[in-house]
Amino acid sequence: MPPVDAAAYAAALRQYAAGVALMTVRDDTDDVGTTVTSVMSVSADPPLVAVGLTAEGYPAEVLEAVGSCALTVLAAGQAILASRFSSAGRPGARHLLESVPWSRADRSGAIVLDGGVVALDCRLDRLVPAGDHVLALLLVEDVPVLRADAAPLLRLRGRYVDAPGRQ
């Protein structure tokens, strides 16, 4: 039996609300950042999360070369940041964050947003090929930002929403 039609597959997954995160990597020349909506908890011991990245994309290439990154789960009201970091041909992360409060994670040195819901300082455990993507398995080494009272930004039906059902 052939796999599901690509359009039906995309339409089905658009119904699933997902948290939105900013993954940043500090390399020798610049800071690289990208918006990701495919983040999941994998293991508590050791503490691992997985992030889906386009296999041929620059963020995956830089993450593999550097070996560490930070993830900031974006808060409600940060949709403009998610859009900035999902645009093709975007400039370096520091340029896109000129008026946004941020700091550097202690271990990776990557950018974390002070106004995010939570930030994770991570080391790359391994990349796992998955079709046209790779799953980056990340060992969480620190939690530099934790705002338990902050509402997350979500992606639902192709749009950023501040709460389920509100667009």
N, C-alpha and C positions, 0 to 999 in steps of 0.2 A: 504494500500500500504506500503511495507517495506521501511525503510530509504535507502538512497543512499549507494552504495557499498563503503566500507572504502577506497579502493585504488583510486576510482574515486573522492571521497571527498578530499583526500589528494592532488591528482594531480591538482584539481581545485583550491584549496587554495594556492598552491605553485605559482600560477600566480599573486597573490596579493602582491605587494611590501609593506613592513611594516617597520616602524622605529624600531630601536634596542635600547633597554635600559638596564641598569644595575640596578637591585634592590638590595639595601643593607640594612641589619638590624644589629643593634648593640645589642648584648645580653650580659649577665653577663660574659661569658667566651671568646667570640670571635666575629668577624664580619662575618656575613654570606652574601654571594652575589650570585645572579643568573642572567643569561641573560633572558630577556623577550622581545617578539615581539608582544605581545597582550596587548597594552596599548591604552586606548582611553579616550578622554574627555567625561565626563558624564553630568556635570552641571557647570554653571558659578556662580550660587548663590544657595547653597554654592558651592565653587570651589571643584569639585570632579573629580577624574579620576578612571578608572577601570583597573585592571591588572589581566590577567588570569594566574593562577598557577596550577600545578598538585596537585590534592586534597591530595594525599598521600605523597607528597614531603616534605622534611625538610624545605625549605624556607617558605612554607605556615604554617607549624607548628610553626616555630620561630616567624613569623610575628604575628600570632594569640596570642602567649604568650607575646610578647614584646609590641605590639600595635602601633608601629610606624616604619617608614622606610624612605629611600630616593630613588628617581629614578633619574638616570643620563641618558639622551638621548645621545647615543654615536655619536661621530663625524666621518666623513669619515676618514679613516686611522686608526680607532680603532678596526678593525675586529679581531685582535689577542686577544684583551681583551674580546670581545664577545665570542670567541672560548674558552678561558680559563675558563670563568664562566659558560659555557654550558657543560663542561666535567663532567662525572660522577666521584664521588670519589675525587673531587677537595679539596685542602686544604683551610684554612681560607682566607678571602678576603685580609687581609693585606699582606699575603705571595704572593698572585697573583699580587699585585700592588707594589712590591718592588721598581721598577724604574719609577713608574707613579706618577705624582704630584696629590695629593688629600688633602682634608680637611674634617672636620666634620660639618655636618649640625647643626645649633644652637639648634633646638628643639628636633629632634630625636637622635642626636649624631651619626647618620649613616654616612658612607663614601659617599662623592660626589667627582666626578672627575673634577679637575680644567679645563681639556681640553675638556669636554663634550659640547654639543650644549646648553643644559639647564639641570638644576637639580631642583627637587622638593622635599621639605622636607614635609613629610606626616604623618598623624595620621590615623590609621585604623578606618574606620567607621563601616564596617561589612564585613563578608565573606558570599557570596551567593553560595550555591551548584549549579554546572552546569555540569552534567555528570561526567566525570572522572577528572574534574577541579573544581576550585572555582574561583569566581570573587571576588577579593579584592577591595572593594570600599574605596578609600583613600581620606581623606580631605586634600587638599593642604594648608599648613600653612605658607610656605615661598618659595621663589625662590632664592636660594643662588648662582646659576650660570645662566647667560643668555648671550649667545654669538650669537646675531642675525645674524652675518655674517658667522657663521660656517655652513658648509654643513653636513647633517646627514648621518650616516651609515644606509643602508637599507638591508633587507633580501628579496631576490627574487629568486624563483625557487631553493630553498635549498642552496643558496650561499649568502655570504655577498657582497654587491656592494656599491661603493662610490657614484654612481649616477644612476638613472634609465637607464637600458640597458647596462651599462658598468660593466664588471665583472673582 
